Amino acid sequence: MEGKKETISNYVCEILKNYSVERRNLLPVLREVQEKLGYLPVRAMEKVAEALGIPTVDVYGAATFFNLFRLSPPGKHQIKVCMGTACFMAGGQIALDSFERRLDVRTGETTPDGEFSLEEVACVGCCSLAPVVVVDDFVEGNVTPTRVDGILLSWDIGKKKQREQD
Amino acid sequence: MNRKVVIIIDGQKITAREGEKLLWVALENKVYIPHLCAVKEQERPTAGCRLCFVEIEGTCNPVTACTQPVKAGMTVKTRTPAVDRLVRTAFELLLSEHRLNCGECPKNGSCELQKIARERGLKLNLHRLKPLSKKVIIDDSPRSFAFDAGRCVLCGRCVWADHRIAGVGAIGFSRRGIHRRITTFADRELAQSPCTECGLCVEACPVGALYFKKN
């Protein structure tokens, strides 16, 4: 854990070298940190605040304000539940709730085993299949709570098979 | 900037410095305009509470007094049907976010919301809106005060006090839209934040969201 903290600090320091100590550099810095690390760890936000001379809570405010930023590491598999108009009307929220219950995480979080992260997205462009869920790059249409169970089960089975083959 | 000009607010002739914000000129001259988020020292007011609407002769829509610089010959009305309608709606929107239990609130009697309701003849309950169900989350980790997020109307006065008067930087806004709230860094308890318990944010709070503990 200590080693990981060190790496985060080093990466952030490296990125900060290219920026002057100005508040307006906050968003470009955060974007670059996320590009490098995949998310914004607490340690990284503290480091950025320190370097730019602003309160840590201001960095946190910006990081939670924009959808672009995520505060937990992305899971191995990303589940994106569409909340566009069509999907929302067709019960996207129900699908999202089902995932939250089944994975025991809230939207924007990652399961403790790092397997799945759950996200909300706006329109993925196939409204006729509403409500739509995208798992990694695979589009699932007409997602009911039963289908949610099915999706997660198929991943479980797939993983088991993989293990047997190994 | 410092040129003295004469303006008329509700038929009353008032001398003010040009460029000063209308809200503060009115308040200094005992003309009450409801306001929550305004901080006099703030150069660029947030104008977020939408309560300080006034009508200025020559402009087609009501404007927020906290952002309006005083100009010579301005004629201002603080109460018109259009203003009252905007304020009534803004007030009800704020109340829908504010857990109403004045009887148990430490700010009962000195609450800014109660004052606005009294001044403008508004009711302290909801007619058209449902209350936003907020779980009661109270952070009572500091020794001298506590924070009840359910009462917070997000005016931002405490953030100003914390950042600019105290110069601490323990609390701030996070998230957005309906999820917006006042938090510390990484949603930690106040006791685990840089908070020095100076109490300036508590004094700045117009409602009972930040309050001193009794003992």
Chai-1 contact restraints between the chains, C-beta under 6 A:
chainA,res_idxA,chainB,res_idxB,connection_type,confidence,min_distance_angstrom,max_distance_angstrom,comment,restraint_id
A,V42,B,A186,contact,1.0,0.0,6.0,A-B,restraint_1
A,P55,B,G169,contact,1.0,0.0,6.0,A-B,restraint_2
A,T56,B,F185,contact,1.0,0.0,6.0,A-B,restraint_3
A,V57,B,G172,contact,1.0,0.0,6.0,A-B,restraint_4
A,V57,B,T184,contact,1.0,0.0,6.0,A-B,restraint_5
A,V57,B,F185,contact,1.0,0.0,6.0,A-B,restraint_6
A,D58,B,G172,contact,1.0,0.0,6.0,A-B,restraint_7
A,Y60,B,S174,contact,1.0,0.0,6.0,A-B,restraint_8
A,Y60,B,F185,contact,1.0,0.0,6.0,A-B,restraint_9
A,G61,B,G172,contact,1.0,0.0,6.0,A-B,restraint_10
A,G61,B,F173,contact,1.0,0.0,6.0,A-B,restraint_11
A,G61,B,S174,contact,1.0,0.0,6.0,A-B,restraint_12
A,T64,B,S174,contact,1.0,0.0,6.0,A-B,restraint_13
A,T64,B,R175,contact,1.0,0.0,6.0,A-B,restraint_14
A,F65,B,R176,contact,1.0,0.0,6.0,A-B,restraint_15
